[in-house]
Amino acid sequence: MKHILIPTDFSENAWNAIEYALHFFSKSACSFYLLHVETPASLQDQDDVNTSIASKTKIESPKIRLQDTLSRINERFSLNVNHKFFPIVDNNFIIDSIRTQVAEKKIDFIVMGTKGASGLKKITIGNNAGNVITKVKCTTLVVPENAKFENLKEIAFPTDFSLFYPTQTLQPIIDIVEENMSAVRVAYLNKNGVGLNEDQKKNKEFLDDYFIGKQHSFHSLTDAHVEDAMQNFVESQGVNLITMLAKNLNYFQKILFHPSIPKISYYTDIPFLVLH
């Protein structure tokens, strides 16, 4: 039984994340916890006011709105006997509330909707999705505004091979691969054209051994602009999901936290799975 936490502010972006999650976990027995956080204005940072999961205006009855969301789920999706839903309303900072739920409910995945490029800015300017994936130690699926679920046949795994990958951290990728007959495309972002050192070679060999028996391949991306390299890779491989380790986020911050660029579309189209 998987335990899935989905924060919601009742927006269409949040609903899109719910829809995606129900498709993503359709083959698994799950308890879904729909969390709405009411953060008093006095507790919010000024930069977070417009992006907070707590609504800008007072919601008269969040419990009723959560029940409306559950009714919408029942109307849009056929009954899945393996799925159970639990509404939660909390008054707190959003990060503190999510951390509490993760600990109390033994959450396996957090699923969050976002407005894509403009919604994944550097956390210094304040954003809930950015804060969650960097400050909450839980595997997090970030669903951009235009992302619609499709068969997860191609999974991109950008890495610099600088980290050793614990098997328990990589387990969500194996689960996805086995459930969907997916292929893992490991992308080494080699913008300086430098060869791998001995530690990087060992970590690459470990990944090769770990994915043995699964469809996987290794690719070297040499574009000096990380976001351009990822866009080209996503398009050429038909990528449905981008996954990376949270410890690599400093190295790959442009993949997630770069300002909007017109020709870069994966920010708004392709979900990110961040592993802790």
Disulfide bonds with the S-S distance in Angstrom:
none
